[in-house]
Amino acid sequence: MSTDDWLADVRTSYDTLAAGYADQVRELLDGRPHLRAALALFADNVRAAGGGPVADVGCGPGYVTAHLHELGVDAFGIDLSPGMIEVARRDHPGLRFEVGSMTDLALPAASVAGLLAWWSLIHIPDHEVPTVFEHFHRALRPGGPLQLGFHVGDGSRSETDHLRQPDQVATWLREAGFDVEAQWLLHPDEKPGAVLFARHKP
C-alpha cells in the first residue's frame, strides 16, 4: 500500500468517525490519572525549557490539546482528518487547530517548544516512522521535550493500526537525534500502552 493510499484510508476513517469519537474520548482523561500525570510532566518540561508554542500532532478532536492549554501550555493541534479538525474547532473555539500530516509536517525548523503525539503514531507504518521522527526533530527547538503515546505489542491489528515495542520506538528516536529520558508502561495486564519521554538533543 502506497503512502497516499494508507493516508487516505486513515483520513476517511476518522472523517467518518469524528463526531462519535469526540463523544467517546471527551471525558477519557478524568479516569486516567497516569495519563494526566504524563501530561503534567510534559507541561513542566516545556516550561523548564523556556516555554513557547507546543504542537499536539494527531490531535483528533482536541481534548488533549485543550487539557494542555488548561495546564498553561500554549498548545495547538494538527490532524490529518478535516472532520476531526472541524470537531476540535467546534468544541474548543479558543484554540488553534489545523489540518496536516506528520509524514510531511508543515512546521518551520525549531518553531515549537514541545511536541506531543498521543496514539497517532499507531497509524504510521514502520518504514515511515524514521521520517516522521526526523520531522519532529526538525520542528522542535534544541532541548525541547517530545512525548509519545502508543499501543504496545508486536505486528499490526490492521493496515492502519500498528503495535510497537517501546525499545524499538526508543531506538528510532535516538537515531533521529533525541535523548530518551523515560518510558512508562500502562495497563500491562490488559491492553498495554506506553508513554515515552524524549528530548531534542542540543
N, C-alpha and C positions, 0 to 999 in steps of 0.2 A: 504494500500500500504506500503510495507516494505521500509526501508531506502535505500537499494540498488536499489529498483525499481524507486523511485522518483528521486534519484540522477542520475540514468542512463537516465531518461526522460529529466531532465534539461540539462545534458551534451549533449545528442544527439540533442536537440532543438537548443542549442547555437552553437554547431559544424556546424549545417546546416545553421544557420543564420549569422555566424561570419563576412564574408566579407561585406554583405549588412548592417548589424547592425553597423559596424565600420563607414560606409559612413553616416549613419543616425545621429550618435552622435558626429562626428568629430568636428563640429562647435557648439555643443549644449551650451557650457558654454559662448560663445560670447553673446548670447541673454538672459542670466540668471544672472543678477547682484547679486541677493541674494545668488545664489549658489557659485559664485566666492567669495563673502564676507565670506561665511561659510568656504570655503577652506583657505582663507587668515587668518581667525581667528584660524583655526586648525594649520596652519603653524606657526603662532605666538606662540601658546600654546606649540608646540613641541620645539621650540627654548627656550622658557621660562623654560621648564622642563629639559633643558640641551642638547637637540639635540640628533641625532643618527638616526639609520635606522627606517623607517616607512613602515608598511605593508598596502597596499591597497588590501583588501580581497574581492574577487569577482570583480576583476579589469576589466573584459571584454576586450575590445580592447586597453585598456591602456591610454585612453585620460585623465582621472583624475590623474593617476599616473604621466603622463607627465606634467600636469599642476602643480602638487605639486613640481615636480623637478624644474620647472621654478620659483617657489616661493622660491627656495633654500632649499627644503627638500630632504633628502636622501631617496627617496621613491622607493619601488619595488612592483611588482604586483603578486598576486596569483589568479588563477581562476580554476574552476572545468573543464572548456572546453579546451581541447588541441587546438581546432580550434581557439578559442579566443586568446590563448597564442601565437599561430603562427602569427596571425594578429598583435598582440601587439608588438611582436619582430620585425616584418617587418616594422611597422610604426614608432617604437621608438627604433632603434637598439642600442642606447647608454644606455638603461635602462635594468634592470634585471626583468625577468618575469618567473614564474614557475607554473606548474600545481599542484593544491592542493585543498583540500576541507575544508571549515570552520567547518564542522562536525567532522573533525579529523585533526586539524590544526598542521602541522608538523613544528612548530617553537619552539625552546628551551625556557625554562622558563625565563621571564624577558629579552628577547632578543631584543625587539623593543621599541623605544621611543614613538611611537604613532601608532594607528591603526585606519583605516577608512574602513567602509563597506557601500558603497552607492548603494542603491537599489539592493542589492544582498541578503539581509536578507529576501526579499519578497518570495524567493523560499523555505524557511525553514518552515516546519510545526510547529505549536505552541509547540507541545510536545518536539521538538528538540531544540527550542530556548535557554532554560536554559543551555543546554550542550554547545552550541555554545558560549554563553557568558562566561562560565567557561573557555573555550579555550582562548578566547580573554583576560580574566583577567590573566590567567597563562602566556601568551606570553608577556603582557605589563609589563614594568618596573613600580614599585611603583611611583605614581604621574603622570604617562603618560596619555595623552589625548586619548579619544576614540570619534569618530564621526560616527553616523549612519544616513542614509537617507532611507526613506521607504514610500510606499503608505499608506494613511490614510483611514480607513473605518472599516467596520465590515464584517467578513466572508472571503470567498475566491472567486476569479474570476475563478479559476481552481484549480486542484490538486497541481499545482506548482506555483501559484501566489496568495499570501496571503495578505489581508489588515489588518492593525492593528491600534489601538488607541495609541497615544503617552503615555498615562498614564499606559497602560499595559506594553509597552516596557520599560518604566522607572522603573516599579516595578520589572521586570525581571533583569534589570541592577543592581538595589540596592541589590537584593538577591544574585547576583553573586559577589558583593564586590565593586561596583562602586558608586561614588558620581555623581549624575545627576546635572549638573550645569545650563542647559538652554535647552529650546526646541523652535524651530521656526516652525510655521505653514505656509506652502507655498500654494498659489493658493486656498484659502478656498472656492472660489465661482466656481471653475472649477473642476479639478481632484486633490483633496488635497493631499499634501505630507507633510512630517515633517523631520526636521533635529534635532537630539538630540546630545547635547554636554555632555560628561561624562568624568570622570577621575578615574583611578585606585586608590582606596583608600589606602593611605600609611599604 
